[in-house]
Amino acid sequence: MILQNATADEQQRFNANAAFIYFLAKIETPRWLGASDTAPESATALVGEMKILIPLAGLIDKDAELARLTKEIGKLETNLQKSEAKLATPNFADKAPADVVEKERVRVGEMKTALAQLKEQFTKISAL
């Protein structure tokens, strides 16, 4: 397992729970990459800003992984469209509490980031 883009808080949280993670996931000590380091072709999961990378070399069924990514991208695109439509509705923006509107805007930003990363992953796996 390789970890990348972790904030100091995320690294501290990982280290505090490392024994549990190693036991439950049956992994060895992960390798930490800097944000600018090049990662190998990997399956990627996001936890906040941190990327959890599982190197793919010889481990995955390419077609199954592309199908999984396609499904995940489709679900995320649907949720993103719904959230953007909600924000575009004058009734929501004008009548909802400011903190609710702000949370929805943050959620839209997070979904856009995740969608871009999933599409990048799809492209990488397609090239394998």
Secondary structure, DSSP 8 states (H G I E B T S, - for coil): -EEES--HHHHHHHHHTHHHHHHHHT----EEE-TTS---SEEEEEETTEEEEEE-TTTS-HHHHHHHHHHHHHHHHHHHHHHHHHHH-HHHHHHS-HHHHHHHHHHHHHHHHHHHHHHHHHHHHHT-
